[in-house]
Amino acid sequence: MNFTPAQIEFGLRVAAALIALAWLLLSLDRKRWWPSRWSLHLDAAGREPRPGDHGEVAVVIPARNEAAILPRTLPRLLKQARWYRRIVIVDDRSQDHTASSAKLLATGTEAEHQLHVESVRESDPEWVAKTYAMQRGYETAVADWHGDPARQWILFTDADILHPTFSIGRLMSKAASVDADLLSVMVKLRARTFWEWLLIPALTYFFQLLYPFRRVSSPASRRAAASGAVILIRRSALEDAGGLEAIRGDALGDITLAQAVKRSGGKCWLGLDPDMRSLRTYDSYGAVHKTVVRSAFDHLGRHYALVPFVWLALAGLYVAPPLLMIYGAIQLDPIIGIGGGIAWLIGIANYLPVVQYLGAPSGIALTLPVAALLYAVMTAVSAWCALTGRGADWRAATEIDLTGD
C-alpha cells in the first residue's frame, strides 16, 4: 500500500499529538514519579533504635567467588553484631577463597562467634541457584531459633553491597514505622563511566516505572516487588507466603517473593537508600547486557507476544519524540515539532531526577532515547535466549569497584 505525502504528514501529526498526550497523562500519575522522598536516608535523623526494640535479626549473604569484594563489604556488617543473632555466608560453589576470606575477616571481631559459613557443593536442579543458596542460608540462620516468628527477621543481602554501619537498625526502624512484613531497598548502583552513565540510570528508571515504589508500598495496591540486593522479611510472613520453596524455580525470585507476601496478607515497602551502594561495576555494554538479558523476558511473564509491545512502547515514548521534533523543525510543521518537543521535554523532566540521584552528569538525561533503544534490543535477546534454551548464571560476570568508599 502506497501512502501519499499528505497521508504520511497527517499520520505523523496524529502520532506526535498522541505521544505528547500520553506523556502528559503519565506526568499526572504521581505514583510513577521518581520517589525522591521514598528513602530510608531521610529517617536517619530520628532516634536510633536499640537492638531488640523491634525483634531479632539473622543475616544471610549468598556469595559465589566473592573473596575479592568481601574485605570491603563484610566488615560493615560485622560491626553491627549487636543487631543480629547470626550472620550466614553461603559459599555457593566458589572457585576462590570466599569461605576462608569471610572467616578471616570475622576473626577477632565481636561477630566472630556469630558468623557461620555454609558451603554449597552442588545446586538442586529444581531451584534457581541463588534462591537455593538463600534457602540453605535461611535453614542455617533459623536453626535453634525459638520464640515468636513474628518478631524474627531475616535480612537477605548480596555480597557486593556496601552497607552503612547503621543499616540494620535503620531497616528495622523503617519496617516498624510502616508496619511492613517485607522491606526492600533498591541500592544505589555505580554510575561513573560512559556505559554506566548511559545505561544504569535508565535501568533504575525503568524498574521504578514497572514497579512504582508508592504502589508497591500501598496496602491498597496489589502491585508487589522487591530488589534482591537488600530484603528484610519477617519470618512468619515468609512462612505464610510458602517459604522460599514457593519461588524455587522462579528467575524473578525477589519479585515473586514480594507478590507471595502480599497475596498472603502481608505488607511490603520498597524504597531507596543512597547510603547502601552496590560495588558491582558495569564498565562495558556487555556487562549491562548480560545482567539485563538474564531476567528481562521474565519481567514480561515469559510471553513472547509482549516483546513487540515493549518495542512499540519504548520506540513510541522515548525514541520517537526527539525524531518528531527534529522532523517538524525541518519541515516547518508546528504540530509535529511541538508535539515531539513536548513529549521529549516531559520525558527528560521525569528522567532527570534519576540521573542526578545516581550522580551522573545531568546532560545524560538527553540520552534516554538511545538507552531505551538498547534496552529494547536486550529484551528481544532475552526472549531469544529463552526460546533457544540459553540460560544465565545468577552471579553476573562483572567486575567490582575496589577503590575508595
Backbone torsions as a table, in degrees:
resi	resn	phi	psi	omega
1	MET	NA	126.5	-179.4
2	ASN	-98.0	132.3	178.5
3	PHE	-104.2	142.0	176.4
4	THR	-77.8	158.0	177.0
5	PRO	-55.8	-34.9	179.3
6	ALA	-66.5	-39.4	178.9
7	GLN	-67.2	-40.6	178.1
8	ILE	-63.1	-42.5	179.9
9	GLU	-62.8	-41.7	179.4
10	PHE	-64.5	-43.3	179.2
11	GLY	-60.8	-40.5	179.1
12	LEU	-68.4	-35.5	177.4
13	ARG	-65.1	-43.5	178.3
14	VAL	-62.5	-44.2	-179.9
15	ALA	-61.6	-45.1	-179.5
16	ALA	-62.3	-41.9	-179.8
17	ALA	-66.6	-42.2	-178.8
18	LEU	-67.4	-40.2	-179.9
19	ILE	-67.1	-40.9	177.1
20	ALA	-63.4	-40.4	178.6
21	LEU	-64.4	-41.2	179.0
22	ALA	-60.4	-42.8	179.8
23	TRP	-68.4	-36.3	176.8
24	LEU	-62.2	-42.3	179.3
25	LEU	-67.5	-40.6	177.8
26	LEU	-63.1	-37.0	-178.7
27	SER	-68.6	-19.4	178.6
28	LEU	-86.2	-11.6	179.7
29	ASP	-83.9	93.8	-175.2
30	ARG	-59.9	-29.3	-177.2
31	LYS	-71.6	-12.7	176.7
32	ARG	-102.5	1.7	174.7
33	TRP	-68.2	153.3	176.9
34	TRP	-61.8	123.6	-172.5
35	PRO	-82.3	67.7	-176.4
36	SER	-62.1	-26.0	178.8
37	ARG	-94.3	2.4	-175.2
38	TRP	-94.2	61.2	-168.9
39	SER	-134.7	139.7	173.2
40	LEU	-63.7	-30.1	-176.2
41	HIS	-56.2	-33.9	-176.4
42	LEU	-74.9	-14.1	179.2
43	ASP	-92.1	-3.4	-170.4
44	ALA	-68.2	-20.7	-176.3
45	ALA	-77.9	-12.7	-178.5
46	GLY	-74.3	179.8	-179.6
47	ARG	-62.9	129.9	179.1
48	GLU	-70.2	124.3	179.8
49	PRO	-68.7	161.1	177.2
50	ARG	-99.8	148.1	177.1
51	PRO	-54.9	133.1	179.5
52	GLY	93.6	-11.3	179.6
53	ASP	-57.8	-41.3	-173.9
54	HIS	-117.6	10.8	178.9
55	GLY	126.0	-179.2	179.5
56	GLU	-99.6	156.1	-176.6
57	VAL	-129.9	142.3	167.9
58	ALA	-124.9	138.3	-176.2
59	VAL	-107.4	133.3	178.9
60	VAL	-125.1	126.2	-178.1
61	ILE	-125.3	101.6	173.5
62	PRO	-70.9	134.0	-175.1
63	ALA	-144.7	133.7	173.1
64	ARG	-134.4	120.8	179.4
65	ASN	54.5	51.1	-177.0
66	GLU	-114.0	21.1	-178.1
67	ALA	-59.8	-33.1	-177.6
68	ALA	-75.1	-30.0	-173.9
69	ILE	-94.6	-25.0	-177.3
70	LEU	-58.4	-37.5	178.3
71	PRO	-59.6	-21.7	177.8
72	ARG	-89.8	-36.7	-170.6
73	THR	-99.6	-39.7	-174.2
74	LEU	-63.7	-39.7	-179.8
75	PRO	-56.5	-31.9	179.1
76	ARG	-61.7	-36.6	179.2
77	LEU	-81.9	-34.9	178.7
78	LEU	-61.4	-32.0	179.6
79	LYS	-70.8	-10.6	-179.3
80	GLN	-103.1	27.4	-174.1
81	ALA	-56.5	-29.9	-178.9
82	ARG	-67.3	-13.1	-177.0
83	TRP	-91.3	-17.3	-174.8
84	TYR	-132.6	155.8	178.7
85	ARG	-87.6	-26.1	-178.0
86	ARG	-157.8	143.4	173.1
87	ILE	-123.9	124.8	-173.3
88	VAL	-114.9	120.7	171.1
89	ILE	-96.8	120.8	178.9
90	VAL	-97.9	105.0	179.8
91	ASP	-82.3	97.8	-173.3
92	ASP	-92.0	85.0	173.9
93	ARG	56.0	39.7	-179.9
94	SER	-67.4	149.2	176.1
95	GLN	-107.6	10.3	175.6
96	ASP	-120.7	-154.1	-175.8
97	HIS	-105.4	43.5	-178.6
98	THR	-56.8	-48.9	-175.9
99	ALA	-64.1	-49.9	-177.6
100	SER	-68.0	-32.4	177.5
101	SER	-63.7	-43.6	179.7
102	ALA	-62.9	-44.9	-179.0
103	LYS	-64.7	-41.1	-180.0
104	LEU	-64.3	-39.9	-179.7
105	LEU	-65.6	-31.4	-178.5
106	ALA	-82.2	-20.2	-177.3
107	THR	-60.3	127.1	178.7
108	GLY	84.4	-1.8	178.6
109	THR	-96.8	168.8	178.5
110	GLU	-67.8	-14.8	-179.4
111	ALA	-97.5	6.3	-174.0
112	GLU	-54.6	-42.3	-176.7
113	HIS	-89.4	-2.6	177.6
114	GLN	-98.5	-15.6	-178.8
115	LEU	-84.9	135.1	177.1
116	HIS	-132.4	133.9	176.5
117	VAL	-104.6	117.9	177.6
118	GLU	-101.9	122.3	-177.7
119	SER	-98.1	129.7	175.4
120	VAL	-106.9	114.7	-179.0
121	ARG	-89.0	-36.6	-179.9
122	GLU	-137.5	139.8	178.5
123	SER	-89.0	154.9	176.8
124	ASP	-85.9	123.9	-176.5
125	PRO	-62.7	-17.9	179.0
126	GLU	-83.7	-7.3	-178.1
127	TRP	-112.0	145.5	163.5
128	VAL	-65.5	136.2	-169.4
129	ALA	-54.6	-47.6	-178.0
130	LYS	-65.2	-39.4	-179.7
131	THR	-65.4	-36.5	177.3
132	TYR	-64.9	-40.4	177.1
133	ALA	-63.5	-40.4	177.6
134	MET	-62.8	-40.5	179.7
135	GLN	-63.9	-43.6	178.2
136	ARG	-62.7	-40.3	177.9
137	GLY	-67.2	-38.4	178.9
138	TYR	-63.3	-44.7	-179.8
139	GLU	-60.0	-40.2	178.3
140	THR	-69.4	-39.5	-176.6
141	ALA	-65.8	-34.8	-174.7
142	VAL	-97.3	-0.5	179.0
143	ALA	-59.9	130.1	180.0
144	ASP	60.7	26.3	178.4
145	TRP	-99.6	101.5	-176.6
146	HIS	-100.0	168.2	179.1
147	GLY	114.5	-164.0	-176.2
148	ASP	-83.3	115.0	179.6
149	PRO	-59.5	-21.7	179.1
150	ALA	-70.9	-18.3	177.8
151	ARG	-107.5	13.2	178.1
152	GLN	-111.3	129.8	-174.8
153	TRP	-123.9	145.3	174.8
154	ILE	-115.2	127.2	174.0
155	LEU	-104.8	108.7	173.1
156	PHE	-92.0	125.0	178.3
157	THR	-146.1	149.7	-177.5
158	ASP	-80.5	156.2	-176.4
159	ALA	-69.8	-21.1	-177.1
160	ASP	-91.9	6.2	-178.2
161	ILE	-88.8	125.2	177.6
162	LEU	-92.3	104.1	-179.0
163	HIS	-84.9	147.0	165.0
164	PRO	-68.4	157.2	-174.2
165	THR	-72.5	-0.7	177.9
166	PHE	-119.7	20.0	-170.8
167	SER	-65.6	-40.5	-175.8
168	ILE	-66.5	-41.9	176.6
169	GLY	-61.4	-39.9	179.2
170	ARG	-66.0	-42.2	179.0
171	LEU	-63.8	-45.6	-179.5
172	MET	-64.7	-39.7	179.6
173	SER	-64.7	-41.7	179.6
174	LYS	-66.8	-42.5	179.4
175	ALA	-59.0	-38.4	179.4
176	ALA	-71.2	-40.0	-175.5
177	SER	-70.0	-30.1	179.6
178	VAL	-103.8	3.5	178.8
179	ASP	56.3	45.9	-178.2
180	ALA	-92.2	147.6	172.2
181	ASP	-97.4	-25.0	174.5
182	LEU	-134.8	124.5	179.0
183	LEU	-124.9	127.4	-176.8
184	SER	-131.8	147.6	-178.8
185	VAL	-122.3	127.9	169.9
186	MET	-83.3	104.8	-173.9
187	VAL	-69.1	163.3	179.9
188	LYS	-78.1	118.4	-179.1
189	LEU	-84.5	155.1	-177.4
190	ARG	-74.2	133.2	177.7
191	ALA	-141.8	84.3	-176.1
192	ARG	-127.1	-18.6	-177.5
193	THR	-113.1	172.9	-175.9
194	PHE	-55.8	-51.2	-177.0
195	TRP	-67.8	-33.5	175.4
196	GLU	-67.9	-41.8	176.8
197	TRP	-60.4	-42.8	-175.5
198	LEU	-70.9	-40.6	-167.7
199	LEU	-111.1	-29.3	-175.7
200	ILE	-70.9	-44.4	174.4
201	PRO	-59.1	-38.0	179.0
202	ALA	-66.2	-38.1	177.6
203	LEU	-61.4	-45.7	178.1
204	THR	-64.4	-42.1	-178.6
205	TYR	-63.3	-47.1	-178.7
206	PHE	-67.8	-34.2	177.2
207	PHE	-62.6	-43.0	-179.4
208	GLN	-69.2	-31.7	175.8
209	LEU	-68.9	-38.3	-178.7
210	LEU	-73.5	-37.6	-179.7
211	TYR	-128.6	77.3	-177.5
212	PRO	-56.3	125.0	-174.4
213	PHE	-57.7	-38.8	-179.0
214	ARG	-64.7	-38.2	179.4
215	ARG	-72.6	-41.6	177.6
216	VAL	-58.3	-39.2	-174.6
217	SER	-85.1	-2.8	-179.6
218	SER	-92.8	124.6	177.4
219	PRO	-62.6	-22.1	-179.0
220	ALA	-79.0	-13.8	-179.2
221	SER	-102.0	143.3	177.0
222	ARG	-86.7	-3.7	178.5
223	ARG	-67.5	131.5	-179.0
224	ALA	-141.3	144.0	178.1
225	ALA	-166.1	163.9	175.2
226	ALA	-151.9	158.9	175.2
227	SER	-106.6	120.8	-171.7
228	GLY	-62.0	-14.7	-177.7
229	ALA	-67.2	-36.2	-179.6
230	VAL	-144.1	110.3	176.8
231	ILE	-132.4	119.0	173.3
232	LEU	-105.8	120.6	-174.8
233	ILE	-133.8	139.0	176.7
234	ARG	-70.5	133.9	-176.6
235	ARG	-58.8	-41.8	-179.6
236	SER	-64.6	-35.9	178.3
237	ALA	-68.2	-37.9	177.6
238	LEU	-63.9	-42.8	179.2
239	GLU	-67.5	-40.7	178.5
240	ASP	-63.3	-30.3	-179.6
241	ALA	-82.2	-0.5	179.7
242	GLY	100.3	4.0	179.2
243	GLY	70.8	179.5	178.4
244	LEU	-66.6	-19.4	176.7
245	GLU	-59.3	-30.7	-177.7
246	ALA	-68.4	-18.7	-178.5
247	ILE	-120.7	18.8	-170.0
248	ARG	-60.3	-30.8	-178.7
249	GLY	-105.2	11.8	-173.9
250	ASP	-97.1	124.0	-180.0
251	ALA	-67.2	-26.3	177.4
252	LEU	-100.4	58.2	-173.8
253	GLY	-58.6	-40.0	-178.8
254	ASP	-65.5	-43.7	179.1
255	ILE	-65.1	-47.8	-177.2
256	THR	-65.0	-35.4	178.0
257	LEU	-62.8	-45.4	178.7
258	ALA	-62.2	-39.8	178.3
259	GLN	-64.0	-39.9	178.8
260	ALA	-66.0	-37.8	178.9
261	VAL	-64.1	-44.1	179.8
262	LYS	-66.5	-40.1	-179.7
263	ARG	-63.0	-32.3	-178.2
264	SER	-85.6	6.6	176.5
265	GLY	99.2	2.3	179.6
266	GLY	-81.4	167.0	179.4
267	LYS	-112.2	140.8	-178.8
268	CYS	-118.1	151.5	172.1
269	TRP	-138.6	129.2	179.0
270	LEU	-127.2	127.1	-177.8
271	GLY	-153.7	-157.2	-174.1
272	LEU	-121.6	165.0	167.1
273	ASP	-161.2	106.7	-178.2
274	PRO	-64.4	-14.6	179.0
275	ASP	-84.8	-10.9	175.4
276	MET	-102.2	115.1	-172.2
277	ARG	-126.4	144.7	172.1
278	SER	-88.6	136.0	177.8
279	LEU	-94.5	4.2	177.9
280	ARG	-70.2	135.7	-179.3
281	THR	-105.9	154.0	178.6
282	TYR	-135.4	68.2	-172.2
283	ASP	-81.6	-1.1	179.2
284	SER	-138.2	161.0	176.3
285	TYR	-61.3	-38.4	-177.7
286	GLY	-60.4	-36.0	-179.7
287	ALA	-65.1	-43.6	177.9
288	VAL	-68.8	-41.2	-179.8
289	HIS	-55.7	-47.1	-179.5
290	LYS	-62.2	-41.2	-178.2
291	THR	-65.7	-44.2	-177.0
292	VAL	-73.5	-43.2	-177.9
293	VAL	-60.8	-29.9	-178.2
294	ARG	-59.9	-30.5	-173.3
295	SER	-135.3	-5.0	-174.4
296	ALA	-57.3	-43.5	-177.6
297	PHE	-68.2	-31.2	177.8
298	ASP	-66.3	-31.5	177.0
299	HIS	-65.4	-19.7	176.6
300	LEU	-92.4	10.5	-178.7
301	GLY	70.3	16.6	-178.9
302	ARG	58.9	37.4	176.6
303	HIS	-102.1	110.9	-177.8
304	TYR	-62.7	-30.6	-178.2
305	ALA	-65.3	-20.3	-178.6
306	LEU	-81.9	-16.1	-177.8
307	VAL	-60.5	-46.7	177.1
308	PRO	-60.9	-32.7	178.7
309	PHE	-68.7	-34.9	175.3
310	VAL	-62.8	-45.4	177.6
311	TRP	-59.3	-45.0	-178.6
312	LEU	-63.3	-43.2	-178.4
313	ALA	-66.4	-47.0	-178.7
314	LEU	-66.4	-41.0	179.4
315	ALA	-68.3	-43.8	-176.7
316	GLY	-69.6	-43.0	-174.7
317	LEU	-84.5	-30.3	-171.4
318	TYR	-115.9	-40.4	-176.1
319	VAL	-84.7	-41.3	-174.6
320	ALA	-66.2	-41.2	-173.7
321	PRO	-53.2	-50.4	179.7
322	PRO	-66.2	-32.0	178.4
323	LEU	-67.6	-41.2	177.4
324	LEU	-65.0	-39.1	179.4
325	MET	-62.5	-45.3	180.0
326	ILE	-65.8	-43.6	-179.7
327	TYR	-62.4	-44.2	179.9
328	GLY	-62.5	-36.4	178.6
329	ALA	-67.5	-40.3	-179.3
330	ILE	-68.7	-42.0	-176.4
331	GLN	-87.8	0.1	-178.8
332	LEU	56.6	39.3	177.9
333	ASP	-105.1	104.3	-174.9
334	PRO	-66.0	-32.4	-178.7
335	ILE	-64.8	-48.3	179.9
336	ILE	-67.4	-46.2	-176.6
337	GLY	-65.7	-46.1	-178.6
338	ILE	-70.9	-40.9	178.0
339	GLY	-59.6	-47.1	178.1
340	GLY	-65.0	-39.7	-180.0
341	GLY	-65.2	-42.1	178.2
342	ILE	-61.2	-46.2	-179.9
343	ALA	-61.3	-43.3	-178.0
344	TRP	-67.7	-41.5	-179.6
345	LEU	-65.2	-40.2	177.9
346	ILE	-65.3	-40.9	177.9
347	GLY	-60.9	-43.2	178.1
348	ILE	-63.3	-42.9	-179.5
349	ALA	-63.1	-34.6	178.0
350	ASN	-73.6	-32.7	-174.1
351	TYR	-86.4	-30.7	-173.6
352	LEU	-55.6	-41.9	179.4
353	PRO	-59.7	-32.8	178.2
354	VAL	-68.6	-45.0	179.1
355	VAL	-59.1	-45.9	-179.2
356	GLN	-68.1	-37.3	179.1
357	TYR	-60.3	-39.5	-178.4
358	LEU	-84.5	-2.7	175.6
359	GLY	81.2	16.4	176.7
360	ALA	-83.1	158.3	177.8
361	PRO	-59.0	140.7	-176.9
362	SER	-59.0	-31.4	-179.8
363	GLY	-62.8	-18.0	178.7
364	ILE	-62.4	-23.0	178.9
365	ALA	-59.0	-26.6	179.2
366	LEU	-71.3	-16.7	-175.4
367	THR	-92.9	6.4	-178.6
368	LEU	-55.7	-38.5	177.3
369	PRO	-58.2	-38.2	178.7
370	VAL	-67.3	-44.7	179.2
371	ALA	-62.1	-41.3	179.5
372	ALA	-61.5	-41.1	178.8
373	LEU	-63.7	-41.8	179.3
374	LEU	-66.9	-37.7	177.8
375	TYR	-69.5	-30.5	174.0
376	ALA	-63.5	-41.4	177.4
377	VAL	-63.3	-44.9	-179.9
378	MET	-61.8	-37.7	178.4
379	THR	-64.3	-42.1	178.2
380	ALA	-64.8	-40.5	177.7
381	VAL	-64.1	-40.4	178.3
382	SER	-60.1	-42.8	177.5
383	ALA	-64.8	-39.1	179.0
384	TRP	-65.7	-40.1	178.0
385	CYS	-63.3	-38.9	177.4
386	ALA	-65.8	-39.2	-179.1
387	LEU	-66.6	-36.4	-177.4
388	THR	-93.8	0.7	176.3
389	GLY	78.7	20.4	178.7
390	ARG	-93.2	118.7	-179.1
391	GLY	-101.4	-173.3	178.9
392	ALA	-144.2	149.0	179.4
393	ASP	-74.5	149.8	179.8
394	TRP	-67.9	-25.6	179.0
395	ARG	-89.8	104.5	-178.3
396	ALA	-63.2	143.4	-179.3
397	ALA	-81.9	69.5	-179.4
398	THR	-122.3	165.1	178.2
399	GLU	-88.7	176.8	178.4
400	ILE	-126.9	154.6	179.3
401	ASP	-91.8	111.3	-177.8
402	LEU	-105.2	13.1	-175.9
403	THR	-114.0	130.1	172.3
404	GLY	64.4	179.3	175.7
405	ASP	-104.7	NA	NA
